[in-house]
């Protein structure tokens, strides 16, 4: 099974069942035994008229035990905590995602994200985050965002400026963070919820557990990432979202969340869980852009469409979007590369993220290169080149 990747942002948790009180069983009245009739003597005497047996007194029906009052979640408090986040100047965030997929005996850590967030005028103005992906042999990445510019360094390598198309996408998601909270509140309004109280790090928190959360709920968030369209529509799924709210310096804030999704696409039950903790609110913080930015360039000097929006570029990989039709792109680069001495060795069809793609293999002496052409969900042509180093 292909492991499903989800955004670590999230939502939602648990069903409150109202316990119904039951009255004691009614006790049936018991009649006293009748008085025995006296045995007559030899000289008969008039038999006295028997005294009427008194009617038994009915046992009082017990008063039914009243049903307990159903405890409900205070969604106004949740909305207050969401709004209050726009009033802080900074905070620290620690998030970890776990997965236990069908056939696995133990839960495995998939991803950790840790770092600081700087706020200005109720919006995220800068972030400094470190990501570790345990599904890719512990790959680490350091990401800094300042003034809608994104910089990244992989495995301690040189700092690079994210391509404009990637920066625009990430900036849009960051800017939608407040809108995502609004959407989340709408989703939670009609979900079963159970309140609870718990002490975390010496602080008493108000807990809210929402249930009946689905992948469709996640996809509805403006900041949703990942393609959920390939999941079976009739798959079994259930989800919980828990939030812990606490007073921090007189301000009600969300200090922890936990999202748990359980699903079965036909090969067994899988569980994904994401836990996020927030702390160090309003601590002094200044995030700046890194110095010495490297500008990687693809090793081959290839002509690009005028509207090419680069997604990835380094010495071995080039990926861009264009409005040019896939067939025209394929014809153009096949002719251009052939003119440069490359030979088309193979042209095959494949599927990339549910979309049909052309895969072309080129060679020139000891050099090898793969080209892929597909169409994005937005109808743009996705073009990628990968140079394969000689062994």
C-alpha positions as CSV (number, residue, x, y, z in Angstrom):
1,X,0.0,0.0,0.0
2,X,1.2,3.5,-0.8
3,X,1.4,5.4,2.6
4,X,-0.8,8.4,2.7
5,X,0.9,11.7,3.5
6,X,-1.1,14.3,5.3
7,X,-0.6,17.9,6.4
8,X,0.5,18.2,10.0
9,X,-2.0,21.1,10.4
10,X,-5.3,20.0,11.5
11,X,-8.5,19.4,13.3
12,X,-11.2,17.5,15.4
13,X,-12.2,14.7,18.2
14,X,-14.8,12.6,20.2
15,X,-18.4,11.6,20.7
16,X,-20.3,12.5,23.9
17,X,-22.9,9.9,25.0
18,X,-25.4,11.1,27.5
19,X,-26.0,8.4,30.1
20,X,-29.6,7.8,30.7
21,X,-30.7,7.2,34.4
22,X,-32.9,4.3,35.1
23,X,-35.5,4.2,38.0
24,X,-35.6,1.2,40.3
25,X,-38.0,-1.6,39.4
26,X,-41.5,-1.1,40.7
27,X,-42.2,-3.4,43.8
28,X,-45.6,-5.2,43.6
29,X,-47.8,-4.9,46.8
30,X,-48.1,-8.0,48.9
31,X,-51.4,-8.9,50.5
32,X,-51.3,-10.1,54.2
33,X,-52.4,-13.7,54.8
34,X,-56.1,-14.1,55.7
35,X,-57.1,-14.7,59.4
36,X,-57.9,-18.4,60.0
37,X,-61.6,-19.3,60.7
38,X,-62.3,-20.6,64.3
39,X,-63.2,-24.3,64.7
40,X,-66.9,-24.6,65.9
41,X,-67.7,-26.2,69.4
42,X,-70.3,-29.0,69.9
43,X,-73.0,-26.5,70.8
44,X,-73.3,-24.5,67.7
45,X,-73.3,-20.8,68.2
46,X,-73.9,-18.2,65.6
47,X,-71.0,-17.7,63.4
48,X,-69.8,-14.2,63.8
49,X,-69.7,-12.1,60.7
50,X,-66.0,-12.1,59.7
51,X,-64.3,-8.9,60.0
52,X,-63.4,-7.7,56.5
53,X,-59.7,-8.1,55.7
54,X,-58.2,-4.6,55.3
55,X,-57.1,-3.7,51.8
56,X,-53.3,-3.7,51.6
57,X,-51.6,-0.4,51.5
58,X,-49.8,0.2,48.1
59,X,-46.1,0.5,48.3
60,X,-45.1,4.0,47.2
61,X,-43.5,4.0,43.7
62,X,-39.8,5.0,44.0
63,X,-38.9,8.4,42.5
64,X,-37.1,7.9,39.2
65,X,-33.4,8.9,39.3
66,X,-33.1,12.0,37.1
67,X,-31.1,11.7,33.9
68,X,-27.7,13.4,34.2
69,X,-27.3,16.7,32.5
70,X,-25.5,16.3,29.2
71,X,-22.1,18.1,29.2
72,X,-21.5,20.0,26.1
73,X,-18.4,21.7,24.7
74,X,-18.1,25.4,24.9
75,X,-17.3,26.3,21.2
76,X,-17.3,30.0,22.1
77,X,-14.1,29.3,24.2
78,X,-12.6,27.6,21.2
79,X,-13.4,30.5,18.9
80,X,-11.9,32.8,21.5
81,X,-8.6,30.8,21.6
82,X,-8.5,30.9,17.8
83,X,-8.9,34.6,17.7
84,X,-6.4,35.2,20.5
85,X,-3.6,33.6,18.5
86,X,-3.7,36.7,16.3
87,X,-2.7,38.8,19.4
88,X,0.5,37.0,20.2
89,X,3.9,38.2,18.8
90,X,5.7,34.9,18.7
91,X,5.4,31.2,19.7
92,X,7.3,27.9,19.4
93,X,5.8,24.8,17.7
94,X,6.8,21.2,18.0
95,X,4.9,18.7,15.8
96,X,5.3,14.9,15.3
97,X,3.4,12.7,12.9
98,X,3.2,8.9,13.5
99,X,1.9,6.1,11.3
100,X,1.0,2.5,11.8
101,X,-0.1,1.0,8.5
102,X,-1.8,-2.2,7.7
103,X,0.4,-5.2,8.6
104,X,2.7,-3.2,10.8
105,X,3.0,-4.2,14.5
106,X,4.3,-0.9,15.9
107,X,3.6,2.7,15.4
108,X,6.5,4.5,13.6
109,X,7.5,8.1,13.7
110,X,7.2,9.6,10.2
111,X,7.9,13.3,10.5
112,X,8.9,16.0,13.0
113,X,8.7,19.7,12.6
114,X,10.1,22.1,15.2
115,X,10.8,25.8,15.2
116,X,9.6,29.3,15.9
117,X,6.9,31.5,14.4
118,X,7.0,35.3,14.4
119,X,3.7,37.3,14.1
120,X,2.9,40.8,13.0
121,X,-0.6,42.4,12.8
122,X,-2.3,39.0,13.4
123,X,-0.4,37.2,10.5
124,X,2.6,35.0,10.3
125,X,5.5,37.2,9.3
126,X,8.5,34.8,9.6
127,X,9.2,31.2,10.4
128,X,12.3,29.2,11.3
129,X,11.6,25.5,11.0
130,X,13.5,22.2,11.0
131,X,12.0,19.2,9.4
132,X,13.1,15.6,9.8
133,X,11.4,13.0,7.5
134,X,11.9,9.5,8.9
135,X,10.3,7.9,5.9
136,X,13.3,9.0,3.8
137,X,16.1,7.7,6.0
138,X,16.0,10.6,8.4
139,X,16.3,13.4,5.7
140,X,16.6,16.8,7.4
141,X,15.7,20.2,6.0
142,X,15.9,23.7,7.5
143,X,13.4,26.2,6.2
144,X,13.2,30.0,6.9
145,X,10.5,32.3,5.6
146,X,10.9,36.0,5.8
147,X,8.8,38.6,3.9
148,X,7.2,35.9,1.8
149,X,10.6,34.6,0.7
150,X,11.4,31.0,1.5
151,X,14.9,29.7,2.0
152,X,15.9,26.1,2.5
153,X,19.0,24.0,3.4
154,X,19.0,20.3,3.0
155,X,21.2,18.0,5.2
156,X,23.3,21.0,6.3
157,X,24.0,22.0,2.7
158,X,24.1,25.6,1.3
159,X,21.1,27.8,1.6
160,X,19.0,28.2,-1.5
161,X,16.1,30.5,-2.4
162,X,13.0,28.6,-3.2
163,X,11.8,29.1,-6.8
164,X,9.1,31.8,-7.2
165,X,6.3,29.2,-7.9
166,X,7.1,27.3,-4.7
167,X,7.4,30.5,-2.7
168,X,4.0,31.8,-3.9
169,X,2.3,28.5,-3.0
170,X,3.9,28.4,0.5
171,X,3.1,32.0,1.1
172,X,-0.5,31.5,0.1
173,X,-0.9,28.6,2.5
174,X,0.8,30.6,5.3
175,X,-1.5,33.6,4.6
176,X,-4.5,31.3,4.8
177,X,-3.7,30.1,8.3
178,X,-6.3,32.3,9.8
179,X,-8.9,31.3,7.2
180,X,-8.2,27.7,7.9
181,X,-9.0,28.3,11.5
182,X,-12.4,29.7,10.5
183,X,-13.1,26.7,8.3
184,X,-12.1,24.4,11.1
185,X,-14.6,26.0,13.4
186,X,-17.4,25.5,10.9
187,X,-16.4,21.9,10.5
188,X,-16.4,21.3,14.3
189,X,-19.8,23.0,14.9
190,X,-21.8,19.9,14.0
191,X,-19.3,17.2,15.3
192,X,-19.8,15.3,18.5
193,X,-17.7,16.7,21.3
194,X,-16.7,15.8,24.8
195,X,-15.1,18.3,27.2
196,X,-12.5,17.2,29.8
197,X,-9.8,18.7,32.0
198,X,-6.2,17.8,32.2
199,X,-3.0,19.2,33.7
200,X,-0.1,19.6,31.2
201,X,3.3,20.9,32.4
202,X,1.7,22.1,35.6
203,X,-1.0,24.1,33.8
204,X,-4.7,23.1,34.0
205,X,-6.2,22.9,30.5
206,X,-9.7,22.8,29.1
207,X,-9.9,19.8,26.7
208,X,-12.2,19.4,23.7
209,X,-12.5,16.0,22.0
210,X,-14.3,16.0,18.6
211,X,-15.1,12.9,16.7
212,X,-16.5,11.8,13.3
213,X,-13.6,13.6,11.5
214,X,-12.9,12.5,7.9
215,X,-10.4,12.9,5.2
216,X,-13.0,15.0,3.4
217,X,-12.9,17.5,6.3
218,X,-9.1,17.8,6.0
219,X,-9.4,18.4,2.3
220,X,-11.9,21.2,2.9
221,X,-9.3,23.3,4.7
222,X,-7.7,26.1,2.7
223,X,-4.3,25.0,3.7
224,X,-4.9,21.3,2.9
225,X,-2.0,19.6,1.2
226,X,-1.9,16.3,-0.6
227,X,-4.2,14.6,-3.1
228,X,-7.0,12.7,-1.4
229,X,-8.9,11.9,-4.6
230,X,-7.2,8.5,-5.0
231,X,-8.6,7.2,-1.7
232,X,-11.6,4.9,-2.2
233,X,-14.9,6.8,-1.7
234,X,-16.3,3.8,0.3
235,X,-13.3,3.2,2.5
236,X,-13.9,2.7,6.3
237,X,-12.6,5.7,8.2
238,X,-13.0,7.5,11.5
239,X,-11.2,10.4,13.1
240,X,-10.7,12.3,16.3
241,X,-9.3,15.8,17.0
242,X,-8.4,16.9,20.5
243,X,-7.5,20.4,21.6
244,X,-6.1,21.6,24.9
245,X,-6.9,25.3,25.8
246,X,-5.1,27.1,28.6
247,X,-4.7,30.6,30.0
248,X,-1.3,32.0,29.1
249,X,-0.5,35.5,30.6
250,X,-4.3,36.2,30.8
251,X,-4.9,35.0,27.2
252,X,-6.8,31.8,26.3
253,X,-4.8,29.9,23.8
254,X,-4.5,26.5,22.2
255,X,-1.4,24.8,23.6
256,X,-1.7,21.3,22.2
257,X,-3.6,19.5,19.5
258,X,-3.8,15.8,18.4
259,X,-5.3,14.5,15.2
260,X,-5.9,10.7,14.9
261,X,-7.2,9.2,11.6
262,X,-8.1,5.5,11.3
263,X,-8.9,4.0,7.9
264,X,-9.0,0.8,5.9
265,X,-8.7,0.8,2.1
266,X,-9.2,-2.9,2.0
267,X,-5.8,-4.3,3.1
268,X,-6.3,-3.7,6.9
269,X,-6.6,-1.0,9.4
270,X,-4.1,1.9,9.3
271,X,-3.7,4.8,11.8
272,X,-2.1,8.2,11.3
273,X,-1.6,10.5,14.3
274,X,-0.2,14.1,14.4
275,X,0.5,15.8,17.8
276,X,1.4,19.5,17.9
277,X,2.5,21.5,21.0
278,X,2.8,25.3,21.2
279,X,4.7,27.1,23.8
280,X,7.0,30.2,24.5
281,X,4.2,32.6,23.6
282,X,5.4,36.3,23.2
283,X,9.0,35.5,23.8
284,X,11.5,38.0,22.2
285,X,12.2,36.7,18.7
286,X,13.7,38.0,15.5
287,X,14.0,35.8,12.4
288,X,16.2,36.9,9.6
289,X,17.0,35.6,6.1
290,X,20.2,33.5,5.9
291,X,23.4,34.9,4.4
292,X,25.3,33.4,1.4
293,X,22.4,32.2,-0.7
294,X,23.4,29.7,-3.4
295,X,21.7,29.9,-6.8
296,X,21.8,26.4,-8.3
297,X,21.5,26.0,-12.0
298,X,20.5,22.9,-14.0
299,X,23.6,21.5,-15.7
300,X,22.2,21.6,-19.2
301,X,21.4,24.9,-20.8
302,X,17.9,24.1,-22.0
303,X,15.5,26.6,-23.6
304,X,12.4,27.2,-21.6
305,X,8.9,28.4,-22.4
306,X,8.4,32.1,-21.8
307,X,5.8,31.4,-19.1
308,X,7.9,28.6,-17.4
309,X,7.4,28.7,-13.6
310,X,10.2,26.8,-12.0
311,X,9.3,24.5,-9.1
312,X,12.7,22.8,-8.5
313,X,16.1,23.5,-10.0
314,X,19.5,22.3,-9.1
315,X,22.4,20.8,-11.0
316,X,20.7,17.5,-11.6
317,X,16.9,18.3,-11.5
318,X,14.7,20.8,-13.3
319,X,10.9,21.0,-12.9
320,X,8.7,23.7,-14.2
321,X,5.1,24.5,-15.1
322,X,3.9,25.9,-18.4
323,X,0.6,26.5,-20.3
324,X,2.1,25.0,-23.4
325,X,0.3,21.8,-24.5
326,X,2.1,18.5,-23.5
327,X,2.4,17.3,-27.1
328,X,4.0,20.6,-28.2
329,X,6.5,20.4,-25.3
330,X,7.3,16.8,-26.1
331,X,7.9,17.6,-29.8
332,X,10.0,20.7,-29.0
333,X,12.4,19.0,-26.6
334,X,12.7,15.8,-28.6
335,X,13.9,17.8,-31.6
336,X,16.1,20.2,-29.5
337,X,17.8,17.4,-27.6
338,X,18.3,15.3,-30.8
339,X,19.9,18.4,-32.4
340,X,22.3,18.5,-29.4
341,X,23.4,14.9,-29.9
342,X,21.0,13.2,-27.6
343,X,19.3,9.9,-28.6
344,X,15.8,9.1,-27.6
345,X,16.1,5.5,-26.3
346,X,12.6,5.0,-24.9
347,X,9.2,6.7,-24.8
348,X,6.6,5.1,-22.6
349,X,3.4,6.0,-20.8
350,X,3.0,5.9,-17.0
351,X,0.9,7.3,-14.2
352,X,2.1,10.1,-11.9
353,X,-0.2,11.0,-9.0
354,X,-3.2,9.7,-11.0
355,X,-2.3,11.6,-14.2
356,X,-1.1,10.0,-17.4
357,X,2.5,11.0,-18.2
358,X,5.0,10.6,-21.0
359,X,8.4,9.3,-19.8
360,X,11.3,9.8,-22.2
361,X,14.8,8.4,-21.8
362,X,17.7,10.1,-23.5
363,X,21.4,9.2,-23.8
364,X,24.5,10.9,-25.1
365,X,27.6,8.9,-24.8
366,X,27.9,8.1,-21.0
367,X,25.3,10.7,-20.2
368,X,21.7,9.7,-19.2
369,X,18.6,11.9,-18.8
370,X,15.0,11.2,-18.0
371,X,12.2,13.6,-19.1
372,X,8.6,13.4,-17.8
373,X,5.6,15.4,-19.1
374,X,2.2,15.3,-17.3
375,X,-0.7,17.6,-16.6
376,X,-1.4,19.0,-13.1
377,X,-4.9,19.2,-11.5
378,X,-5.0,22.8,-12.6
379,X,-4.5,21.9,-16.2
380,X,-0.9,23.1,-16.4
381,X,1.8,21.1,-18.1
382,X,4.4,19.8,-15.7
383,X,7.8,19.2,-17.3
384,X,10.7,17.6,-15.4
385,X,14.3,16.7,-16.4
386,X,16.6,14.5,-14.3
387,X,20.2,13.9,-15.1
388,X,21.4,10.5,-14.0
389,X,25.1,10.6,-12.8
390,X,27.4,8.0,-14.4
391,X,28.2,5.1,-12.1
